[in-house]
Amino acid sequence: MFEKEEQSPHNNNGMLSFPLKYLFTNKESKYQPVVMTTLLFFASFLVVPLFTLVGYSLKVLESAARGRNEVPLYEDYGKLTIRGLFFFGAVFLYFLVFLFGALIVFVLTAIVEIALFLAVPIVLAWMYLYPAFVMRYAIEGSSFQVLFEAKELVQLGFSYEYVMGILASILLQFLLVVV
């Protein structure tokens, strides 16, 4: 799928504790990533900081997926902003593909009621594979080519780590709602 630079730290720390510990792993500046992320989050109503924040999120995702033991620092804000902007464009195109599928199902539903049963799987597939798309987009260097690599997207979507991550996410969300 993609090459890891070294052993991924999440194998030893667990899927739930890894993200919290990873935030503070940069030896050069332990708190810079957290402080900048917080500032950009509160300024994201200005839109441009939102693109920068999304670009940095992709950089962090790529870094963690490649097994790097340190969270990256905020560097080259312009490049991060452009990467975040392109990501929004890619997500829009990804959404259009599934919207087109849903539209076809909607038209078929008007003709044959059985087609309604196709709409639910299409929406669920989009919701399930969206995080895999984000991961592939981040790892492949923000390439629009990822939109057309359905085989790789499905392979990642059905890998053990991905399935376990989705199940853990659903369980965590359920526990947060219940508690």
PLY file of the C-alpha trace (Angstrom):
ply
format ascii 1.0
element vertex 179
property float x
property float y
property float z
element edge 178
property int vertex1
property int vertex2
end_header
0.00 0.00 0.00
2.62 2.55 1.13
6.09 2.31 2.59
6.68 2.98 6.24
9.95 4.58 7.22
10.17 2.68 10.49
8.04 0.67 12.88
4.81 2.55 13.53
4.54 3.69 17.15
0.82 2.91 17.31
1.65 -0.82 17.31
3.05 -0.49 20.82
0.82 2.23 22.26
-2.62 1.20 21.06
-4.96 2.82 18.59
-6.73 5.01 21.14
-3.76 6.28 23.15
-1.48 6.87 20.16
-3.16 10.08 18.88
-3.00 11.72 22.30
0.65 10.84 22.86
1.65 11.65 19.28
0.66 15.31 19.67
3.60 15.96 22.01
6.34 13.89 20.36
8.29 16.60 18.53
11.66 16.99 20.26
12.43 20.35 18.64
9.27 22.07 19.87
6.99 19.94 22.01
4.06 22.38 22.21
4.25 24.29 18.89
1.97 21.89 16.96
-0.71 21.93 19.67
-0.59 25.71 20.18
-0.69 26.47 16.44
-3.51 23.97 15.85
-5.53 25.57 18.63
-4.95 29.09 17.30
-5.83 28.08 13.74
-8.93 26.28 14.97
-10.24 29.42 16.67
-9.36 31.52 13.60
-10.88 29.03 11.13
-14.02 31.14 10.72
-11.78 33.32 8.52
-11.61 30.36 6.04
-7.91 30.65 5.09
-6.75 29.34 8.50
-9.17 26.46 7.99
-7.34 25.45 4.79
-4.00 25.72 6.64
-5.36 23.56 9.46
-6.62 20.92 7.02
-3.28 20.96 5.17
-1.45 20.41 8.45
-3.87 17.62 9.40
-2.98 15.86 6.14
0.72 16.31 6.94
0.22 14.77 10.41
-1.82 11.91 8.96
0.87 11.17 6.40
3.60 11.35 9.05
1.80 8.95 11.39
0.90 6.54 8.57
4.53 6.37 7.46
5.58 5.47 11.01
7.45 8.64 11.88
7.86 8.95 15.63
7.53 12.74 15.79
4.58 14.94 14.95
5.66 17.44 12.24
6.04 21.12 13.02
4.08 23.86 11.27
6.36 24.95 8.45
5.62 26.70 5.17
2.11 27.94 5.88
1.51 28.72 2.21
2.16 25.12 1.19
-0.10 23.84 3.98
-2.87 26.23 2.90
-2.63 25.15 -0.75
-2.66 21.48 0.28
-5.78 22.08 2.39
-7.48 23.94 -0.47
-6.73 21.11 -2.91
-8.06 18.64 -0.37
-11.39 20.48 -0.29
-11.46 20.25 -4.09
-10.71 16.52 -4.00
-13.38 15.92 -1.36
-15.86 17.82 -3.50
-15.04 15.63 -6.52
-15.19 12.49 -4.36
-18.59 13.60 -3.09
-19.82 14.26 -6.65
-19.02 10.67 -7.66
-21.20 9.29 -4.88
-23.84 11.95 -5.44
-24.05 10.87 -9.07
-24.53 7.26 -7.92
-27.21 8.32 -5.46
-28.94 10.38 -8.17
-29.07 7.36 -10.47
-30.55 5.31 -7.64
-33.07 8.09 -6.93
-34.19 8.12 -10.56
-34.44 4.33 -10.57
-36.42 4.47 -7.33
-39.03 6.55 -9.08
-39.30 3.80 -11.69
-38.87 0.73 -9.48
-39.29 0.80 -5.71
-36.69 -1.94 -5.22
-33.95 0.51 -6.22
-34.45 2.24 -2.87
-32.54 -0.63 -1.31
-29.55 0.40 -3.41
-29.49 3.93 -2.01
-28.71 2.84 1.54
-25.63 0.76 0.58
-24.31 3.59 -1.60
-24.55 6.09 1.25
-23.05 3.62 3.73
-20.20 2.82 1.32
-19.43 6.52 0.97
-19.45 7.02 4.74
-17.31 3.91 5.32
-14.72 4.61 2.61
-14.39 8.36 3.19
-11.70 7.99 5.91
-9.81 5.57 3.60
-9.97 8.20 0.86
-8.57 10.84 3.26
-5.74 8.50 4.29
-4.84 7.65 0.68
-5.01 11.31 -0.30
-2.64 12.30 2.52
-0.17 9.48 1.87
-0.04 9.93 -1.89
1.03 13.55 -1.54
-2.37 15.13 -2.15
-2.80 13.75 -5.65
-6.13 13.87 -7.47
-5.16 10.51 -8.98
-6.37 8.92 -5.71
-9.92 9.66 -6.86
-9.56 7.13 -9.66
-7.79 4.36 -7.74
-10.83 2.45 -6.53
-8.94 -0.84 -6.13
-6.42 0.64 -3.69
-9.17 2.47 -1.83
-11.16 -0.74 -1.36
-8.00 -2.65 -0.33
-7.29 -0.09 2.37
-10.95 0.00 3.35
-10.96 -3.73 4.05
-7.55 -4.01 5.71
-7.53 -5.28 9.27
-6.20 -2.01 10.73
-8.83 0.06 8.93
-11.74 -2.17 9.94
-10.54 -2.23 13.56
-10.12 1.55 13.52
-13.65 2.07 12.20
-15.07 -0.36 14.78
-13.13 1.36 17.58
-14.40 4.74 16.35
-18.01 3.53 16.31
-17.62 2.02 19.79
-16.04 5.22 21.14
-18.80 7.37 19.64
-21.44 5.06 21.07
-19.84 5.22 24.53
-19.60 9.02 24.36
-23.31 9.26 23.53
-24.37 6.77 26.21
-22.17 8.20 28.95
0 1
1 2
2 3
3 4
4 5
5 6
6 7
7 8
8 9
9 10
10 11
11 12
12 13
13 14
14 15
15 16
16 17
17 18
18 19
19 20
20 21
21 22
22 23
23 24
24 25
25 26
26 27
27 28
28 29
29 30
30 31
31 32
32 33
33 34
34 35
35 36
36 37
37 38
38 39
39 40
40 41
41 42
42 43
43 44
44 45
45 46
46 47
47 48
48 49
49 50
50 51
51 52
52 53
53 54
54 55
55 56
56 57
57 58
58 59
59 60
60 61
61 62
62 63
63 64
64 65
65 66
66 67
67 68
68 69
69 70
70 71
71 72
72 73
73 74
74 75
75 76
76 77
77 78
78 79
79 80
80 81
81 82
82 83
83 84
84 85
85 86
86 87
87 88
88 89
89 90
90 91
91 92
92 93
93 94
94 95
95 96
96 97
97 98
98 99
99 100
100 101
101 102
102 103
103 104
104 105
105 106
106 107
107 108
108 109
109 110
110 111
111 112
112 113
113 114
114 115
115 116
116 117
117 118
118 119
119 120
120 121
121 122
122 123
123 124
124 125
125 126
126 127
127 128
128 129
129 130
130 131
131 132
132 133
133 134
134 135
135 136
136 137
137 138
138 139
139 140
140 141
141 142
142 143
143 144
144 145
145 146
146 147
147 148
148 149
149 150
150 151
151 152
152 153
153 154
154 155
155 156
156 157
157 158
158 159
159 160
160 161
161 162
162 163
163 164
164 165
165 166
166 167
167 168
168 169
169 170
170 171
171 172
172 173
173 174
174 175
175 176
176 177
177 178
